[in-house]
């Protein structure tokens, strides 16, 4: 995984990682979580499941250490099943309006992980089944800002890497996606608070 997973420790409340950061998504209320729709291997006959759920006061170890109170967040969680040739779970959300990439160099995710890698996907076209640019990342077991270089996002479609251009300054981000990465059966969980373009 070619990501900067030690970008910094998150503060007690979500703040932009830099003055020039543009907010792509914040999981600050229930609507922001329910806008993420599941797209799992069930489309191919599999049995994996997953969803994004809002946690108004955090969730167990997802609470900030040394914070005066647990902070709101969302949790992407579910179960990966290898039955019927399946093995992945994913969710996707459309941005309220396309965000131009411009001079941005990275995406920063405020996240808390539990030992399992995930993929973040950028959809540069409005089509639901179009090409997406993905990168693998693994969040640490405490809240942190995980920096993902745009140069590491690779174009894919239906699980295949494509011989296409990387993310360009002229591109616009239309949708975001989160996916499990390994065909390993069992439960998964990822805490989320915000996603920025920096």
For each residue, the residues with C-beta under 8 A, 3 or more apart:
1: 5 117 136 137 138
2: 135 149 152
3: 135 136 137 138 146 147 148 149 152
4: 7 106 146 147 148 149
5: 1 137 138 139 140 144 146 147
6: 140 144
7: 4 17 108 144 145 146 147
8: 17 144 145
9: 142 143 144 145
10: 14 64 110 143 144 145 193
11: 14 15
12: 64 66 67 68 71
13: 71
14: 10 11 26 28 71 110 193 194
15: 11
16: 19 21 23 196
17: 7 8 21 108 145 147 196 198
18: 21 198
19: 16
20: 198
21: 16 17 18 108 196 197 198
22: 99 104 196 197 198
23: 16 26 194 195 196
24: 95 99 107 173 176 195 196 197
25: 32 93 95 176 194 195
26: 14 23 32 193 194 195
27: 32 33 52 54 72 73 74 192 193 194
28: 14 32 72 193 194
29: 32 33 54 72
30: 33 34 54 56
31: 34 35
32: 25 26 27 28 29 35 54 74
33: 27 29 30 36 52 53 54 74
34: 30 31 52 54
35: 31 32 93 94
36: 33 51 52 74 76 91 92 93 178
37: 91 92 93
38: 49 50 51 89 90 91
39: 43 90 91 92 177
40: 43 46 48 49 50 78 86 88 89 90
41: 44 45 46 47 48 81 85 86 87 88 89
42: 45 46 47 48 49 86
43: 39 40 46
44: 41 84 85 86
45: 41 42 84 85 86
46: 40 41 42 43 81 83 84 85 86 87 88
47: 41 42 81 83 84 86
48: 40 41 42 78 79 80 81 86 87 88 89 180
49: 38 40 42 78 79 81 89
50: 38 40 76 77 78 79 89 90 91 180 188
51: 36 38 76 77 78 91
52: 27 33 34 36 74 75 76 91 178 192
53: 33 74 75 77
54: 27 29 30 32 33 34 72 73 74
55: 58 59 62 72 73 74 75
56: 30 72
57: 63 69 70 71 72
58: 55 62 63 64 70 71 72 73
59: 55 62 63 70 73 75 191
60: 63
61: 112 141
62: 55 58 59 70 73 75 112 143 191
63: 57 58 59 60 67 70 71
64: 10 12 58 67 70 71 143
65: 142
66: 12
67: 12 63 64 70 71
68: 12
69: 57
70: 57 58 59 62 63 64 67
71: 12 13 14 57 58 63 64 67 193
72: 27 28 29 54 55 56 57 58 193
73: 27 54 55 58 59 62 112 191 192 193
74: 27 32 33 36 52 53 54 55 191 192 193
75: 52 53 55 59 62 189 190 191 192
76: 36 50 51 52 91 118 178 188 189 190 192
77: 50 51 53 187 188 189 190
78: 40 48 49 50 51 89 187 188
79: 48 49 50 89 186 187 188
80: 48 86 87 88 89 180 183 184 185 186 187 188
81: 41 46 47 48 49 86 87 185
82: 85 86 87 183 185
83: 46 47 86
84: 44 45 46 47
85: 41 44 45 46 82
86: 40 41 42 44 45 46 47 48 80 81 82 83
87: 41 46 48 80 81 82 183 184 185
88: 40 41 46 48 80 179 180 181 183
89: 38 40 41 48 49 50 78 79 80 179 180 188
90: 38 39 40 50 121 177 178 179 180
91: 36 37 38 39 50 51 52 76 177 178
92: 36 37 39 121 123 128 175 176 177 178
93: 25 35 36 37 175 176 177
94: 35 126 174 175
95: 24 25 98 99 173 174 175 176
96:
97:
98: 95 126 172 173 174
99: 22 24 95 172 173 197
100: 170 171 172
101: 104 150 167 168 169 170 171 172 173 197
102: 169
103: 169
104: 22 101 107 150 169 197 198
105: 149 150 151 198
106: 4 147 148 149 150 197 198
107: 24 104 120 122 147 148 150 195 196 197 198
108: 7 17 21 145 146 147 148 195 196 197 198
109: 120 137 139 145 146 148 192 194 195 196
110: 10 14 143 144 145 146 192 193 194 195
111: 139 143 144 146 190 191 192 193
112: 61 62 73 139 140 141 142 143 144 190 191
113: 116 118 138 139 140 141 190 191
114: 141 188 189 190
115: 138 141
116: 113 138 180 181 182 188 189 190
117: 1 136 137 138 181 182
118: 76 113 136 137 138 139 178 179 180 181 188 190
119: 134 135 136 137 177 178 179 180 181
120: 107 109 134 135 137 148 176 177 178 195
121: 90 92 132 133 134 175 176 177 178 179
122: 107 132 133 134 153 167 173 175 176 177
123: 92 126 130 132 173 174 175 176 177
124: 130 131 132 133 167 171 172 173 174
125: 130 131 174
126: 94 98 123 130 174 175
127: 130
128: 92
129: 157 158
130: 123 124 125 126 127 157
131: 124 125 155 156 157 162 164
132: 121 122 123 124 155 156 157 175 177
133: 121 122 124 153 154 155 156 166 167
134: 119 120 121 122 153 154 156 177 179
135: 2 3 119 120 148 149 152 153 154
136: 1 3 117 118 119 181
137: 1 3 5 109 117 118 119 120 146 148
138: 1 3 5 113 115 116 117 118
139: 5 109 111 112 113 118 144 146 190 191
140: 5 6 112 113 144 146
141: 61 112 113 114 115
142: 9 65 112
143: 9 10 62 64 110 111 112 191 193
144: 5 6 7 8 9 10 110 111 112 139 140
145: 7 8 9 10 17 108 109 110
146: 3 4 5 7 108 109 110 111 137 139 140
147: 3 4 5 7 17 106 107 108 198
148: 3 4 106 107 108 109 120 135 137 152 153
149: 2 3 4 105 106 135 152 153
150: 101 104 105 106 107 153 166 167
151: 105 166 167
152: 2 3 135 148 149
153: 122 133 134 135 148 149 150 166 167
154: 133 134 135 161 166
155: 131 132 133 161 162 164 165 166
156: 131 132 133 134 159 160 161 162
157: 129 130 131 132 160 162
158: 129
159: 156
160: 156 157
161: 154 155 156
162: 131 155 156 157
163:
164: 131 155
165: 155 168
166: 133 150 151 153 154 155
167: 101 122 124 133 150 151 153 171
168: 101 165 171
169: 101 102 103 104
170: 100 101
171: 100 101 124 167 168
172: 98 99 100 101 124
173: 24 95 98 99 101 122 123 124 176 197
174: 94 95 98 123 124 125 126
175: 92 93 94 95 121 122 123 126 132
176: 24 25 92 93 95 120 121 122 123 173 195
177: 39 90 91 92 93 119 120 121 122 123 132 134
178: 36 52 76 90 91 92 118 119 120 121 190
179: 88 89 90 118 119 121 134
180: 48 50 80 88 89 90 116 118 119 188
181: 88 116 117 118 119 136
182: 116 117
183: 80 82 87 88
184: 80 87
185: 80 81 82 87
186: 79 80
187: 77 78 79 80
188: 50 76 77 78 79 80 89 114 116 118 180
189: 75 76 77 114 116
190: 75 76 77 111 112 113 114 116 118 139 178
191: 59 62 73 74 75 111 112 113 139 143
192: 27 52 73 74 75 76 109 110 111 195
193: 10 14 26 27 28 71 72 73 74 110 111 143
194: 14 23 25 26 27 28 109 110
195: 23 24 25 26 107 108 109 110 120 176 192
196: 16 17 21 22 23 24 107 108 109
197: 21 22 24 99 101 104 106 107 108 173
198: 17 18 20 21 22 104 105 106 107 108 147
